[in-house]
């Protein structure tokens, strides 16, 4: 599974530093997750780190 950051992203950048596989990067006005790189934090954390730290609740699971 991978995750996606919605357009409601507040561009705070908190999630980028939490990603263990560096799948998150800054775009023009939102951060984006490279879904091909995202590993759902498996083998790194018990839950997706980006979701846990996002103050805007704008990161969703992509099925």
Backbone torsions as a table, in degrees:
resi	resn	phi	psi	omega
1	UNK	NA	151.6	177.0
2	UNK	-128.8	172.4	-179.0
3	UNK	-124.6	159.1	179.8
4	UNK	-136.0	143.5	177.2
5	UNK	-98.3	125.8	-178.3
6	UNK	-76.4	165.4	179.8
7	UNK	-64.2	-14.2	178.4
8	UNK	-77.8	4.5	177.5
9	UNK	-53.2	132.9	179.6
10	UNK	-86.5	1.4	176.0
11	UNK	61.8	36.8	-179.1
12	UNK	-81.7	-28.0	176.7
13	UNK	86.0	1.3	-178.2
14	UNK	-59.5	-40.1	-175.9
15	UNK	-66.5	-34.5	-175.0
16	UNK	-58.1	-43.4	-177.8
17	UNK	-72.8	-19.0	-177.9
18	UNK	-86.0	-18.5	-174.4
19	UNK	-72.8	118.5	-177.1
20	UNK	-73.8	-14.8	-179.0
21	UNK	-115.6	12.3	177.6
22	UNK	54.2	43.3	179.6
23	UNK	-86.7	-7.8	-175.9
24	UNK	-106.8	133.1	178.4
25	UNK	-144.0	162.9	-179.3
26	UNK	-82.1	134.5	172.1
27	UNK	-107.9	-162.3	-177.4
28	UNK	-58.7	-54.8	-176.0
29	UNK	-130.2	0.1	177.4
30	UNK	-140.9	163.5	171.8
31	UNK	-89.4	152.3	-179.6
32	UNK	-128.2	150.8	177.0
33	UNK	-110.4	126.5	174.6
34	UNK	-75.2	104.2	-173.8
35	UNK	-65.8	-23.0	177.9
36	UNK	-74.9	-20.9	-178.4
37	UNK	-98.6	-30.8	-177.4
38	UNK	-57.3	131.1	179.7
39	UNK	-115.8	15.7	179.1
40	UNK	61.7	21.8	-178.9
41	UNK	61.8	13.9	178.3
42	UNK	-62.5	131.5	-178.1
43	UNK	85.3	-3.0	-179.1
44	UNK	-120.6	-50.3	-177.9
45	UNK	-136.6	163.5	178.5
46	UNK	-74.7	-23.6	178.7
47	UNK	-141.9	161.0	179.4
48	UNK	-59.3	119.0	-175.9
49	UNK	-63.6	-38.8	-178.0
50	UNK	-63.2	-41.5	179.3
51	UNK	-64.9	-41.2	-177.0
52	UNK	-64.1	-33.2	-175.4
53	UNK	-99.7	-9.3	-175.7
54	UNK	-68.7	116.8	179.6
55	UNK	-76.5	-13.4	-177.6
56	UNK	-98.8	-6.0	-176.0
57	UNK	50.6	46.2	-176.1
58	UNK	-113.4	18.0	178.7
59	UNK	-109.7	123.4	-176.6
60	UNK	-120.4	155.5	176.3
61	UNK	-79.2	135.5	177.1
62	UNK	-101.1	126.3	-178.6
63	UNK	-102.9	NA	NA
